[in-house]
Amino acid sequence: MKWKFGGGVVLVTLVMFGIGQTVLGGAAIAPHEKAATGVPGFEVDPFWPKRPLPNNYILGELGGVYVDSQDHVWIISRPKTLTDDQKGASLNPPTSDCCIPAPPVIEFDSLGNYIQGWGGPGPGYEWPDNEHGIYVDYEGDVWVGGNTIGKDDQILKFTNNGKFLLQIGHEGKSQGSSDIENLNRPTQVVVYQKTNEVFVADGYQNRRVIVFDADTGKFKRMWGAYGNRPDDSAPRMRSYDGAAPQQFNLVHGISISRDDLVYVSDRINNRIQVFTPDGKFVKEGFVARRTLDTRGTAFGLAFSPDKEQKFIYVADGANDKIRILDRNSLETIGSFGRGGEYAGQWHWLHSIAIDSKGNLYTGESRGNRVQKFVFKGILSTSNE
């Protein structure tokens, strides 16, 4: 079947009553969107991960997704978000055959096989009340955070199999964005191998990036939007054109490129800001800036795996789309996806990650689902 959009042709194969659709211009390009020349294309893999999960497990809301150096996919689930109807088999007495809450931290291999699960409260550390963000560093250690108001002021570091290593910050102890010991609803971390430092997007409540030694937790430095000093008293006003806010407004994601630039996702301000590792502001780019939805658009990002990391993929949770940006200019050059419950759609797109082959993985904070989108190459359109 051929559908013609705006002078371009996208070839589509529909599988009726089956799993989904295959679109040779990227599976999630909707009929009202035009695939621009030179834009990466993707196709949803409805069979990933393999199901059912073992042990009658069911996922809660997903607080994060990450791909490690082995192309294993890690997610962090929120067991507390499951209702009694969803976890009936775990109740005493059981009220139904299904299901049992999965462990918070889950590892899949690249084929979608369940490898292991662990996490939750334990001796010597304060497990977050509402799990948020997961990261696997260059040594294979796993970092997690949380975002409950007045409680989740810490990040935790574990070995690959769940042995506790380090806690930075303490539950309910935050003194705001000037506090160098505690966090306040941290959302995501990234470890910079060259200096062995952990950079924290901090976060839902605080308005900064803060950096610690990744082994000792010793404070190193921090900064706010444009490299300014974080100011909790500044109003959380949004701007849809013209001058942009001088403070962060929900620091939701953080990533470091191969050329040593720190990319910060300022979610509710609908923007990405770029810094050197010492906090010097470099540039910013907006993501669907005029989106009025209060959730914001810049939830987090992933770099394409080519040497230059030419593209940035941004999880736009307000619009349930993946935005494709040119990394050099930070201009949006394409997008795909929409809200919905089917394969290739999202119910509150929340997190994004990428593997060494360019395949994307997404997590949903309402859809309770991780999905894989297979990289299909750089698309071009033909005119008729």
PyMOL commands that set and color helices and strands:
alter all, ss='L'
color gray80, all
select helices_A, chain A and resi 54-56+79-81+88-90+225-227
alter helices_A, ss='H'
color red, helices_A
select strands_A, chain A and resi 2-5+8-14+21-23+39-45+57-58+61-67+73-78+100-101+105-108+114-118+131-136+142-146+155-158+164-168+188-192+197-202+208-213+219-223+251-256+262-266+271-275+281-286+300-303+311-316+321-326+332-336+349-354+360-364+370-379
alter strands_A, ss='S'
color yellow, strands_A
deselect
rebuild
show_as cartoon
